[in-house]
């Protein structure tokens, strides 16, 4: 057993030498550090390492890659989702600028949102992502509460959500869409 303890300490030490996005989570989840110490380390996400590098390539207008949603992995939506996963703190000015661009650039249909140009219907996954980002970063917008109500109303009989329910009539929840919406609702609840 003693050798296992040593190995665990080596792994924790190795993790603590990494990016602030890793360190704050190790401090919180593995080391049981105080909330103040975790917050101080988490604040470094926007100043150092991966988070800072991603913020540095944000366009002057608040977007990434000059786009709101597509290209998928480099656009504003996905850059902000990555920053949220890295732990960029609530209230970051750069993240809020990106959130404003997303919410102002989305098209509204019956309470839900989309970025699609050719589909004239709301999209559950996109709506969930935008609610998550608004809640995570503190984007204060009167449209968020009614959008959350729309998401809740889109829940299917099996308890899940599915992006295909509006366009194709799918009546069962999908794992991806359900997780997206549940993460959004959880962030919304934590945000008060």
Secondary structure in CASP SS format (residue, H / E / C, confidence):
PFRMAT SS
TARGET T0000
AUTHOR 0000-0000-0000
METHOD secondary structure of the structure
MODEL  1
X C 1.00
X H 1.00
X H 1.00
X H 1.00
X H 1.00
X H 1.00
X H 1.00
X H 1.00
X H 1.00
X H 1.00
X H 1.00
X H 1.00
X H 1.00
X H 1.00
X H 1.00
X H 1.00
X C 1.00
X C 1.00
X C 1.00
X H 1.00
X H 1.00
X H 1.00
X H 1.00
X H 1.00
X H 1.00
X H 1.00
X H 1.00
X H 1.00
X H 1.00
X C 1.00
X C 1.00
X C 1.00
X C 1.00
X C 1.00
X H 1.00
X H 1.00
X H 1.00
X H 1.00
X H 1.00
X H 1.00
X H 1.00
X H 1.00
X H 1.00
X H 1.00
X H 1.00
X H 1.00
X C 1.00
X C 1.00
X H 1.00
X H 1.00
X H 1.00
X H 1.00
X H 1.00
X H 1.00
X H 1.00
X H 1.00
X C 1.00
X C 1.00
X C 1.00
X C 1.00
X C 1.00
X C 1.00
X C 1.00
X E 1.00
X C 1.00
X C 1.00
X E 1.00
X C 1.00
X C 1.00
X C 1.00
X C 1.00
X C 1.00
X C 1.00
X C 1.00
X C 1.00
X H 1.00
X H 1.00
X H 1.00
X H 1.00
X H 1.00
X H 1.00
X H 1.00
X H 1.00
X H 1.00
X H 1.00
X H 1.00
X C 1.00
X C 1.00
X C 1.00
X C 1.00
X C 1.00
X C 1.00
X H 1.00
X H 1.00
X H 1.00
X H 1.00
X H 1.00
X H 1.00
X H 1.00
X H 1.00
X H 1.00
X H 1.00
X H 1.00
X H 1.00
X H 1.00
X C 1.00
X E 1.00
X E 1.00
X E 1.00
X C 1.00
X C 1.00
X E 1.00
X E 1.00
X E 1.00
X C 1.00
X C 1.00
X C 1.00
X C 1.00
X C 1.00
X C 1.00
X C 1.00
X C 1.00
X C 1.00
X H 1.00
X H 1.00
X H 1.00
X H 1.00
X H 1.00
X H 1.00
X H 1.00
X H 1.00
X H 1.00
X H 1.00
X H 1.00
X H 1.00
X H 1.00
X H 1.00
X C 1.00
X C 1.00
X C 1.00
X C 1.00
X C 1.00
X H 1.00
X H 1.00
X H 1.00
X H 1.00
X H 1.00
X H 1.00
X H 1.00
X H 1.00
X H 1.00
X H 1.00
X H 1.00
X C 1.00
X C 1.00
X C 1.00
X C 1.00
X C 1.00
X C 1.00
X C 1.00
X C 1.00
X C 1.00
X C 1.00
X H 1.00
X H 1.00
X H 1.00
X H 1.00
X H 1.00
X C 1.00
X C 1.00
X C 1.00
X C 1.00
X C 1.00
X C 1.00
X H 1.00
X H 1.00
X H 1.00
X H 1.00
X H 1.00
X H 1.00
X H 1.00
X H 1.00
X H 1.00
X H 1.00
X H 1.00
X H 1.00
X H 1.00
X H 1.00
X H 1.00
X H 1.00
X C 1.00
X C 1.00
END
